[in-house]
Structures are given as C-alpha cells and as structure tokens.
Amino acid sequence: MSDIETLPGAFLRGEPHLWRNPNRTGAGGQASAECDITLEDIRAADARLRRFAPYLARTFAGPWHRGPDGQVQEGVIDSALQPLPRLQRALDLANPLWLKRDDALPISGSIKARGGIYEVLATAERILSEAGLLPEDAQAYDPSLFKTAQVRRVLGRWSIAVGSTGNLGLSIGTMARAMGFRAVVHMSADAREWKKRRLRSLGAQVLEYEGDYALAVQTGRERAQSDLQTHFVDDENSRDLFLGYAVAGLRLGAQLDAAGIGPDADHPLHVYLPCGVGGGPGGVIHGIRLALGERAEHVHCWYAEPTAACAMLLALATDRGARISVQDVGLDGRTVADGLAVGRASQLAWAATKRAVAGAYTVTDTALMELLALLNRTEGIAMEPSALAGLAGPGALVAAGIELPAGANHLAWGTGGSMVPPEEMAAYLAA
Ligand SMILES: *Cc1c(COP(=O)(O)O)cnc(C)c1O
C-alpha cells in the first residue's frame, strides 16, 4: 500500500488538504486517451436538449435562464454566472469571485438537473424512436406529442430506476414521472426527508436503505438487471449523465466572454466544483476542456470535497480510481454535505479528468456551514451545505500557499439549494 503511505497524515486524520495534480497535461482541445467522449458528442447532447426545450417549457414553470444576450431561453436548463462582490470582501479576496448558479437550475434546483434530466430525455427519445413515434430530423419536438395517449402508453411500460443520496433521485424522478415513466428511487441513509416526500408526492416509488450511497446504488443496479423494462441510471458509470453535465462546459465559454473575464494568459480562471462521485463536476470539467480548446490551458479546475468523503482526491492521489474508497484509508464518509457523501469515485469521471484537473481539496463540515451562513448574510443566497464546498476554494489555495496573479478570477460552482424547504434552510442557518 505504498501509494497510501505517501498520503500526508493530516489528510488521513480528516484534516483539510489540497492536492496538486503532477500529471496535468495543460491545453485541452482533444479528448483524453482515457475518455472517448468527444466535442461532437457534447454538441449532439446540447442539440438533443434543445429538441426537448419546447416540451420542457410547456411542462415546467422554470424559472428559465437568461442567455448572455439577456434573452430568456425557455426550456433551456442553464444558470447565470453571478459576481459576489460582498462575499469577496468578507473573505478578504484580492481577485473577483463568481458563482455559477446551478443551485437555481430549473426543474430540480441542483446540478443534477443537467445530467439527470438529460438521461431521462435520451432514454425516452431512444424508446420512442424505436417505436417509430418521433419525427426524424426534428430540430425541436412539438410538446403535444408527449401528451398523446400512445406515447404515454409506450413510456408507461418502462421504469426508470436510480440510486441516489437525494438530488439525482429528485431530478430523475421528477422528469421520469412528468413523461409518464414509472420511477424507482433507491435512497441512501444520507438522503433528506423532504426529498423523499417530494418524490412520493410525484408518484415515484422511494426505497430507503440504512447503509450509504454505494449500497443504494448496488441494490438498484441488481434489481434493474432482472427487469428488462427498467432503465437504470448508473451514477458511477453513465455516459448519458456525463454528457448532460458536459453541456454546461460547452456553454460556459460564451458566458465567460460576456462577463469579460478571459480566460487567457493574463486572466487565469480557477473553477471550484463540489464533488461526490465526480460525474457532475467531471462532466463539466471535460466539457470545459474540450469546448475551450487552447484556452482551457488557462482554466484551473479543482474538485472540492468534504474531509471525510474525499473519494476523488483519494482516487487521483493514489491513481487507483474506483479501486479505492475512503473507508479503505480509515475515513468514515460522514458529512453534513449529503450530496457529497460518497466513498468511492466514478471510474468514468476519474479517467476523463485525471490529466485535466489542477487538483482537489477538502473542506470540513464546520467550514461548509460557516460559508453557508456567510453567503446568506452577504449576498442573500441560500445554498445547501454540499454546494458550499466550491466557495471554500479560494481559501484552500491561500492555505496551500498558491498565489494568483492580479488578473485571475475565482469561479465557484453552486450546485444546489433553491428547492430546500424554508424551514430546512432556517435550520442550516441556525446551525
Ligand atoms: C450530486 C451533487 C454534487 C456532486 O455531483 P457528483 O456527480 O456526485 O460528483 C454536488 N453538489 C450537489 C448539491 C449535489 O447534489
């Protein structure tokens, strides 16, 4: 276990740590050898989401995102890039701080609205197209198509199943039920009660497990294998989920241009992404890398994890990917950040990004809750604990002695929170 012995002791004791990637290969522009998902694939995923945009606009209330030109983009699942000048001052940061508002994404209020909804739409499209029920070469589907009895009957024969710590289940369950699929969500012990309640109210079946996320996923996967009419959304391995997240990276370039913050040699951009299994942040990183091409060299992406559930940092630092878990090194995986309470990284996300990321850092639960309160006090934004891991990034760089040039920018990915019930948020703030 020599690779484990080289890990610093403080890290193994659950203290905050920053790991810099010695294997980073600089510029993007091409897919890594370890991942065959190309820019063309991501563009096709974007086109698929746009085919469904009129249907999503008709089915859900939004709030829909405004594009860089200020126009409302109905049915497009995307979020704003918002400056946080007051929090920047409160944190005493020399460089501008930005928040990517995925906490306010339409339909399910977390980054899972990207991957989860994409996978349900992709599955529906495949089933309906095999049944000959979709027009070929459509740029956009007529929303009324998905309300017809014939389409509802065909989709109603299928179940969509998923194992989740909460937000993925919420996203998949919401979309699957809206389309008329049956939905089965296997929830780990970390999942919040309100997420289960909401899913049940939508007619999804929620199965609860005493154990952690890995057990919920494993059970869901096994159950789905014995049922040919079930599509299992595999958070640890799904290509569709990853593609849905990667679309965020594809679209980010135009937003950065509109904000006038580079990235270029004089304006490096540090992006901090809360990480559970890594599919969400990994997909975004892969998308940024491919979409920005040469400019990706000036984007430094960091995985952000709880000290006790630092699955990706461990996967990267030991180069073992999904073959090692935090429990293997004596950490317990327990954290207030329920969306990040994961002990083992996704092999797909790890392989796709292990040469692309700047590194990974960990943050204590105490620091997450302090940031949660500070963000709320200074900027009036309420996010769930997991989503604050990104905002710990600037401090983690300082603590590691990493200095940034005057033109650099910090971008924290806000990954969830707008659907948290007010009384739950009040309890977070009181803590
Ligand atoms: C799921 C989730 C993440 C991380 O996504 P992974 O794909 O598990 O890495 C981050 N923040 C929130 C709020 C989440 O729900």
The ligand as an SDF file (V2000), in Angstrom:
LIG
                    3D

 15 15  0  0  0  0  0  0  0  0999 V2000
  -24.5740   15.4320   -6.6180 C   0  0  0  0  0  0  0  0  0  0  0  0
  -24.1340   16.7240   -6.1280 C   0  0  0  0  0  0  0  0  0  0  0  0
  -22.8140   17.1590   -6.3040 C   0  0  0  0  0  0  0  0  0  0  0  0
  -21.7240   16.3390   -6.9210 C   0  0  0  0  0  0  0  0  0  0  0  0
  -22.0410   15.6240   -8.0720 O   0  0  0  0  0  0  0  0  0  0  0  0
  -21.3690   14.2010   -8.3110 P   0  0  0  0  0  0  0  0  0  0  0  0
  -21.7760   13.8280   -9.6770 O   0  0  0  0  0  0  0  0  0  0  0  0
  -21.9160   13.2580   -7.2740 O   0  0  0  0  0  0  0  0  0  0  0  0
  -19.9120   14.3940   -8.1360 O   0  0  0  0  0  0  0  0  0  0  0  0
  -22.5010   18.4070   -5.8200 C   0  0  0  0  0  0  0  0  0  0  0  0
  -23.3990   19.1960   -5.2150 N   0  0  0  0  0  0  0  0  0  0  0  0
  -24.6770   18.8090   -5.0320 C   0  0  0  0  0  0  0  0  0  0  0  0
  -25.6240   19.7320   -4.3400 C   0  0  0  0  0  0  0  0  0  0  0  0
  -25.0830   17.5710   -5.4840 C   0  0  0  0  0  0  0  0  0  0  0  0
  -26.3510   17.1760   -5.3030 O   0  0  0  0  0  0  0  0  0  0  0  0
  1  2  1  0
  2  3  1  0
  2 14  2  0
  3  4  1  0
  3 10  2  0
  4  5  1  0
  5  6  1  0
  6  7  2  0
  6  8  1  0
  6  9  1  0
 10 11  1  0
 11 12  2  0
 12 13  1  0
 12 14  1  0
 14 15  1  0
M  END
$$$$
